Amino acid sequence: MNSKRLIFFLPVAVFTVLAIYFAIGLTKDPRKLPSVLIDTPVAEFELPAILGRANEGREWGLVSTDFKGEVALLNVFGSWCISCKVEHPFLMQVKQQTDVPVHGIDWREKKPEDGPEWLLREGDPYTLVGDDPDSKGAIAFGVTGAPETFIVDKNGIIRYKHVGPLDATIWNETIFPIVEELRKQ
């Protein structure tokens, strides 16, 4: 092949490879991020309670051992997170309409009082909440952003990760069926 033809075909070949790569990427659901922590125990962590929240005599707000004994959800949120604000009314419904414990990690607030003030104003759907300014709890779960929700079985094993806000469709079609199945085991 002469060099004039090569100069013409090289950009076409590069464009074709990139077009195929991006076309495949666009078919993937960005909310289905793989997690290497699925089917592994929750890593050990201890988070203090958020400011002003009744702690029922507990020294900590949320610890890894809180995920043993019953199937529970963990929801990672922040008052700075727009998607968390969209999700929040649905979490309040979950608290009022189900017996599924939802624990929270208040992640990376600018000021320690931001999260507690937001929960006081908007309502607190959480059974237990830990303050996580340094991402210790977030690292234990492999959090990539907020909101993220995890299902943890009664043995403290992470079984499912959902990225993005929860809503009734996701709850009814995915989250609650997994919770119910895990409760039967």
Backbone bond lengths (Angstrom), bond angles and torsions (degrees), N, CA, C in turn:
res aa  C-N    CA-C-N  psi(-1)  N-CA   C-N-CA  omega(-1)  CA-C   N-CA-C  phi
1 M - - - 1.455 - - 1.526 107.41 -
2 N 1.313 116.40 133.07 1.464 117.56 -178.74 1.529 110.16 -80.26
3 S 1.313 115.90 164.45 1.467 121.52 -173.65 1.529 112.80 -66.82
4 K 1.333 119.10 -27.65 1.471 120.43 178.43 1.523 110.41 -67.13
5 R 1.328 116.66 -41.15 1.464 120.19 178.28 1.532 110.13 -67.36
6 L 1.319 118.04 -41.37 1.456 122.63 179.62 1.529 110.49 -60.46
7 I 1.308 117.57 -43.09 1.464 121.53 178.15 1.522 110.68 -60.86
8 F 1.325 117.65 -35.47 1.468 121.53 178.61 1.532 111.18 -74.37
9 F 1.331 118.27 -45.11 1.468 121.63 -173.72 1.524 113.65 -77.69
10 L 1.316 119.04 -28.26 1.458 121.07 -178.65 1.534 112.26 -59.43
11 P 1.351 120.12 -51.55 1.469 118.70 177.57 1.537 112.63 -62.56
12 V 1.318 117.39 -35.63 1.465 120.50 178.44 1.533 109.67 -64.54
13 A 1.326 117.22 -42.64 1.462 121.43 179.56 1.525 110.98 -65.08
14 V 1.320 117.18 -44.34 1.465 120.96 178.51 1.526 110.36 -62.41
15 F 1.313 117.83 -45.11 1.464 121.83 178.10 1.528 110.85 -60.13
16 T 1.311 117.93 -42.85 1.467 121.95 -179.08 1.528 110.90 -63.47
17 V 1.314 117.53 -44.96 1.467 121.27 178.79 1.531 110.26 -62.32
18 L 1.318 117.89 -46.02 1.467 121.04 178.92 1.525 111.53 -63.78
19 A 1.323 117.81 -40.69 1.472 121.29 179.13 1.524 110.76 -61.81
20 I 1.304 117.34 -42.19 1.473 120.92 178.20 1.525 110.18 -65.62
21 Y 1.311 117.12 -44.64 1.470 121.71 179.14 1.524 111.29 -57.91
22 F 1.332 117.17 -49.19 1.465 120.50 -179.33 1.522 112.07 -69.78
23 A 1.319 118.25 -34.24 1.473 120.87 177.67 1.523 110.54 -63.37
24 I 1.318 117.04 -41.24 1.468 120.27 177.11 1.529 109.90 -66.64
25 G 1.312 117.66 -42.17 1.462 121.66 179.31 1.517 113.20 -60.86
26 L 1.313 116.86 -35.23 1.461 120.28 -179.65 1.522 113.00 -71.37
27 T 1.320 118.35 -15.74 1.459 120.76 177.86 1.521 112.08 -84.26
28 K 1.311 118.65 -10.19 1.464 122.93 -178.31 1.525 110.63 -85.42
29 D 1.335 116.35 143.79 1.462 122.48 177.36 1.526 108.06 -84.96
30 P 1.337 119.14 116.39 1.467 120.45 -176.90 1.525 112.78 -66.45
31 R 1.340 118.12 -16.84 1.455 119.95 178.91 1.519 112.07 -81.68
32 K 1.320 117.59 -9.08 1.454 121.29 179.55 1.524 109.53 -103.16
33 L 1.321 114.22 67.45 1.452 119.58 177.13 1.516 108.65 -80.88
34 P 1.299 118.15 129.53 1.458 118.58 178.87 1.529 109.92 -66.98
35 S 1.302 115.34 146.79 1.450 119.83 177.00 1.512 108.68 -127.31
36 V 1.308 116.54 126.96 1.456 120.36 177.92 1.521 110.98 -72.48
37 L 1.330 118.01 -9.92 1.455 121.19 -177.66 1.529 113.44 -90.16
38 I 1.343 118.30 -6.17 1.457 120.13 176.39 1.528 108.00 -61.86
39 D 1.324 115.70 135.92 1.467 124.08 -178.80 1.523 113.30 69.32
40 T 1.335 116.39 23.74 1.465 120.87 173.10 1.528 108.79 -121.70
41 P 1.328 117.58 155.76 1.467 119.94 178.16 1.532 110.86 -66.65
42 V 1.329 114.89 149.98 1.464 120.25 174.15 1.522 107.46 -61.97
43 A 1.322 116.41 128.67 1.468 120.64 177.85 1.522 109.89 -65.73
44 E 1.302 116.66 152.32 1.463 120.63 -179.15 1.521 110.88 -67.71
45 F 1.345 114.17 134.68 1.458 121.14 175.28 1.520 108.61 -158.69
46 E 1.309 115.93 158.86 1.461 123.49 174.87 1.513 107.61 -138.35
47 L 1.337 116.26 123.23 1.462 120.89 178.03 1.519 109.49 -118.48
48 P 1.322 117.12 136.49 1.460 118.98 176.36 1.527 110.49 -68.57
49 A 1.316 115.53 160.50 1.464 120.43 175.64 1.518 109.33 -68.20
50 I 1.317 115.98 152.66 1.457 119.20 174.70 1.523 108.76 -71.36
51 L 1.294 116.86 157.18 1.463 122.09 -176.41 1.529 111.65 -57.79
52 G 1.335 115.73 134.28 1.449 121.33 171.89 1.518 116.21 77.00
53 R 1.298 119.01 0.58 1.470 120.40 -178.64 1.519 109.29 -91.11
54 A 1.328 115.48 131.63 1.463 120.02 177.18 1.519 108.43 -57.74
55 N 1.306 115.77 132.31 1.456 120.77 -172.95 1.521 112.29 -110.84
56 E 1.310 117.92 2.96 1.461 123.52 178.46 1.525 112.15 51.10
57 G 1.329 116.90 40.88 1.456 121.37 177.01 1.512 115.30 75.68
58 R 1.311 117.28 5.64 1.460 121.09 179.87 1.523 110.05 -82.80
59 E 1.313 115.19 145.20 1.464 119.36 176.73 1.521 111.35 -74.84
60 W 1.352 116.60 -31.82 1.451 121.37 -175.66 1.514 111.20 -115.85
61 G 1.322 116.51 157.25 1.458 121.14 176.34 1.514 111.78 -80.45
62 L 1.342 116.37 -43.34 1.458 121.43 -179.32 1.524 108.37 -154.24
63 V 1.317 115.90 130.52 1.465 121.18 177.68 1.522 108.97 -131.92
64 S 1.319 116.01 161.27 1.464 120.53 -176.71 1.526 112.42 -59.02
65 T 1.325 118.15 -33.00 1.470 119.99 -179.46 1.525 113.01 -70.39
66 D 1.327 118.37 -11.45 1.471 121.04 175.31 1.523 111.49 -67.40
67 F 1.317 117.32 -11.80 1.458 121.76 -178.67 1.523 112.02 -99.74
68 K 1.313 116.52 27.88 1.467 120.64 176.08 1.523 108.55 -122.15
69 G 1.321 114.87 140.68 1.461 120.32 175.62 1.509 115.23 106.19
70 E 1.330 117.50 -24.90 1.466 120.54 177.64 1.521 109.40 -154.00
71 V 1.324 114.84 154.04 1.463 119.82 175.53 1.529 107.35 -70.30
72 A 1.319 116.70 131.75 1.467 120.81 -177.68 1.525 110.00 -142.69
73 L 1.312 114.27 160.37 1.457 121.17 172.88 1.513 108.85 -103.85
74 L 1.312 115.54 151.25 1.458 121.77 169.23 1.517 106.38 -122.08
75 N 1.319 116.00 126.39 1.461 121.51 178.81 1.523 108.27 -117.06
76 V 1.332 115.83 124.90 1.462 122.15 178.03 1.520 107.32 -97.22
77 F 1.329 116.28 125.18 1.456 121.12 -175.17 1.521 110.68 -142.43
78 G 1.307 115.92 170.51 1.457 122.81 172.00 1.520 108.52 -157.36
79 S 1.305 116.80 146.39 1.473 119.97 -179.93 1.529 111.14 -65.85
80 W 1.319 117.72 -19.06 1.467 124.49 179.55 1.526 112.15 -81.43
81 C 1.320 117.99 -10.82 1.459 124.04 -170.55 1.532 110.92 -91.21
82 I 1.323 116.96 115.20 1.470 122.29 -178.95 1.526 110.80 -62.02
83 S 1.330 117.99 -44.81 1.465 121.18 179.97 1.529 111.81 -64.58
84 C 1.340 117.01 -31.20 1.469 120.41 176.88 1.525 110.13 -65.59
85 K 1.322 116.62 -36.16 1.466 120.71 178.07 1.523 111.08 -67.04
86 V 1.329 116.63 -34.50 1.464 121.22 176.32 1.528 110.07 -68.14
87 E 1.316 116.97 -41.08 1.458 123.42 -177.01 1.529 113.58 -73.29
88 H 1.319 117.54 -29.64 1.459 123.03 -168.94 1.537 114.87 -54.85
89 P 1.332 120.29 -46.55 1.472 118.38 178.55 1.529 113.01 -59.12
90 F 1.319 117.10 -33.83 1.462 118.90 177.72 1.528 110.85 -68.35
91 L 1.336 117.65 -39.38 1.470 119.82 177.32 1.531 110.79 -62.62
92 M 1.325 116.96 -34.66 1.467 119.85 175.67 1.531 110.32 -63.96
93 Q 1.327 118.04 -37.72 1.469 121.34 175.71 1.525 110.83 -64.41
94 V 1.322 116.98 -42.49 1.461 120.71 178.78 1.523 109.78 -57.82
95 K 1.326 116.66 -44.03 1.464 120.62 -179.97 1.523 110.80 -62.66
96 Q 1.331 117.22 -42.46 1.467 121.05 -176.21 1.520 113.13 -76.25
97 Q 1.339 117.85 -29.68 1.458 120.40 -169.71 1.527 114.59 -108.27
98 T 1.335 118.34 -6.37 1.463 119.48 -178.61 1.525 110.04 -135.06
99 D 1.323 114.24 170.37 1.463 119.75 174.97 1.534 111.21 -106.56
100 V 1.320 116.62 18.70 1.472 121.10 180.00 1.533 108.61 -79.70
101 P 1.345 117.24 118.28 1.462 118.42 177.80 1.525 110.74 -69.55
102 V 1.321 115.84 131.85 1.460 122.07 177.15 1.526 106.91 -118.82
103 H 1.328 115.29 112.31 1.460 121.01 175.95 1.526 107.63 -94.21
104 G 1.325 116.04 153.01 1.455 119.61 -177.56 1.514 112.99 -126.23
105 I 1.319 114.20 149.12 1.466 121.57 168.85 1.515 106.25 -117.96
106 D 1.343 115.65 115.46 1.463 122.18 175.99 1.522 105.99 -84.66
107 W 1.328 114.72 105.25 1.465 121.48 -165.14 1.518 113.14 -102.79
108 R 1.316 115.66 122.55 1.459 125.52 167.29 1.533 115.09 55.53
109 E 1.307 115.66 49.41 1.468 119.75 175.42 1.530 109.85 -69.35
110 K 1.329 115.82 150.02 1.466 119.73 177.56 1.523 110.20 -67.82
111 K 1.343 115.66 -41.97 1.468 121.65 177.29 1.527 107.74 -126.28
112 P 1.338 118.63 142.38 1.462 120.71 -176.84 1.529 114.40 -57.02
113 E 1.314 117.21 -25.50 1.469 119.71 -178.14 1.532 113.56 -85.23
114 D 1.339 118.78 -10.44 1.470 120.82 -176.40 1.525 113.00 -61.22
115 G 1.315 117.51 -50.37 1.462 121.05 -179.45 1.515 112.89 -63.54
116 P 1.340 117.98 -50.98 1.464 119.22 179.03 1.537 113.50 -59.42
117 E 1.330 116.63 -38.91 1.471 119.19 177.99 1.525 111.26 -65.20
118 W 1.332 117.04 -38.61 1.455 121.35 178.27 1.527 110.83 -64.52
119 L 1.340 117.33 -44.83 1.465 120.61 178.98 1.529 111.42 -65.78
120 L 1.314 117.11 -35.68 1.467 120.46 177.25 1.527 110.53 -64.92
121 R 1.306 116.29 -40.20 1.465 122.13 -178.70 1.533 112.33 -75.03
122 E 1.334 117.45 -43.07 1.471 121.79 -172.25 1.526 114.23 -98.25
123 G 1.328 117.25 -14.18 1.454 121.74 -176.79 1.514 110.11 108.14
124 D 1.326 115.59 150.71 1.459 121.65 -176.17 1.528 109.62 -115.00
125 P 1.337 118.09 104.22 1.459 120.62 -178.58 1.532 114.21 -86.65
126 Y 1.318 117.35 2.59 1.456 120.45 -169.13 1.524 113.13 -96.84
127 T 1.329 114.96 143.35 1.454 121.69 174.28 1.524 108.84 -74.92
128 L 1.314 117.03 -49.24 1.460 124.27 175.74 1.521 107.57 -132.82
129 V 1.329 116.87 146.07 1.469 120.86 178.48 1.516 109.17 -137.06
130 G 1.325 115.15 133.47 1.452 120.88 174.67 1.516 110.82 -114.29
131 D 1.320 115.21 145.82 1.461 122.09 176.98 1.528 108.01 -89.91
132 D 1.335 116.77 127.24 1.463 120.30 -172.94 1.529 112.21 -129.36
133 P 1.341 117.53 66.71 1.464 119.22 -179.21 1.526 113.54 -70.39
134 D 1.328 117.38 -22.98 1.469 121.27 -176.81 1.524 113.36 -107.15
135 S 1.331 117.19 10.73 1.478 123.46 175.64 1.524 114.72 66.02
136 K 1.329 118.84 23.75 1.470 120.00 178.67 1.528 111.15 -65.03
137 G 1.311 117.12 -46.48 1.462 120.39 177.86 1.518 111.46 -70.15
138 A 1.322 115.90 -39.63 1.469 120.14 179.25 1.528 110.59 -60.80
139 I 1.303 117.17 -39.63 1.462 120.92 178.36 1.531 110.02 -66.15
140 A 1.334 117.38 -38.83 1.467 121.04 -179.99 1.526 111.49 -59.63
141 F 1.327 116.60 -29.25 1.461 120.84 -179.45 1.534 113.08 -103.15
142 G 1.304 118.01 -4.66 1.466 120.41 -179.42 1.513 112.61 71.23
143 V 1.319 116.11 38.63 1.460 121.39 -177.86 1.521 110.62 -67.72
144 T 1.331 115.52 137.74 1.464 121.18 177.25 1.520 112.05 -111.42
145 G 1.314 117.85 -13.63 1.459 122.35 -179.60 1.512 109.46 179.46
146 A 1.310 116.01 -179.30 1.465 120.38 179.26 1.521 108.70 -125.68
147 P 1.314 117.55 145.82 1.461 126.70 -3.92 1.525 111.61 -82.95
148 E 1.304 114.12 150.42 1.455 122.31 170.12 1.517 106.68 -136.26
149 T 1.328 115.92 143.33 1.453 121.43 179.88 1.518 108.71 -128.10
150 F 1.323 115.38 135.90 1.452 122.72 -178.81 1.520 109.43 -120.77
151 I 1.323 115.88 146.63 1.457 121.39 170.78 1.520 106.53 -106.35
152 V 1.344 115.34 128.39 1.456 121.78 179.67 1.526 107.89 -120.02
153 D 1.338 117.25 130.02 1.465 119.73 -178.93 1.523 111.17 -77.33
154 K 1.336 116.25 176.70 1.464 120.44 -174.60 1.530 113.35 -69.43
155 N 1.332 117.41 -10.34 1.465 121.08 175.61 1.520 112.48 -96.15
156 G 1.333 117.07 5.98 1.459 120.72 179.20 1.509 113.93 80.64
157 I 1.340 117.24 24.23 1.461 121.88 -179.37 1.534 108.89 -102.02
158 I 1.325 117.02 129.80 1.468 121.74 177.02 1.528 107.89 -70.99
159 R 1.332 116.44 122.63 1.460 120.43 -176.30 1.524 114.71 -110.98
160 Y 1.331 117.44 -20.94 1.464 119.10 -176.98 1.516 109.36 -158.50
161 K 1.336 115.46 148.33 1.461 122.00 177.15 1.519 108.41 -131.63
162 H 1.336 115.70 129.36 1.465 120.92 174.24 1.523 108.33 -118.09
163 V 1.316 116.08 128.18 1.455 122.10 178.34 1.522 108.49 -101.65
164 G 1.333 117.02 128.85 1.457 121.58 179.51 1.516 111.34 106.17
165 P 1.328 116.09 175.64 1.462 119.90 -177.24 1.527 112.58 -69.23
166 L 1.329 115.44 141.62 1.458 121.01 171.93 1.520 109.11 -79.81
167 D 1.327 115.47 149.38 1.462 121.40 172.36 1.523 107.57 -145.64
168 A 1.320 117.47 179.93 1.463 121.45 -175.73 1.526 112.05 -61.32
169 T 1.319 117.80 -39.18 1.465 120.36 -179.19 1.524 110.69 -64.43
170 I 1.307 117.68 -49.15 1.469 121.65 179.65 1.532 110.06 -62.59
171 W 1.321 115.95 -41.27 1.469 120.58 179.07 1.532 110.88 -61.06
172 N 1.327 116.43 -51.58 1.465 121.15 -174.61 1.529 113.09 -71.55
173 E 1.316 117.06 -35.09 1.462 119.88 -175.18 1.524 113.78 -90.84
174 T 1.336 117.46 -24.60 1.465 119.17 -174.13 1.527 113.25 -127.39
175 I 1.325 116.77 -62.29 1.471 120.65 -170.22 1.523 112.57 -62.78
176 F 1.337 117.38 -56.60 1.463 119.95 -174.95 1.533 112.21 -63.65
177 P 1.349 120.33 -41.26 1.470 118.41 175.86 1.533 113.50 -59.04
178 I 1.327 117.58 -37.93 1.469 120.18 177.71 1.531 109.60 -66.58
179 V 1.328 117.11 -43.92 1.468 120.94 178.43 1.523 110.02 -58.35
180 E 1.315 117.32 -48.02 1.464 121.55 -179.57 1.526 111.83 -61.46
181 E 1.318 116.97 -42.25 1.470 120.14 178.50 1.521 111.00 -64.19
182 L 1.321 117.51 -42.39 1.453 120.85 179.44 1.526 111.34 -66.58
183 R 1.315 117.88 -33.89 1.472 121.13 178.25 1.528 111.35 -65.61
184 K 1.314 118.00 -29.36 1.466 122.25 -179.67 1.527 111.66 -74.81
185 Q 1.301 117.59 -22.77 1.479 120.95 -175.99 1.510 112.07 -77.34
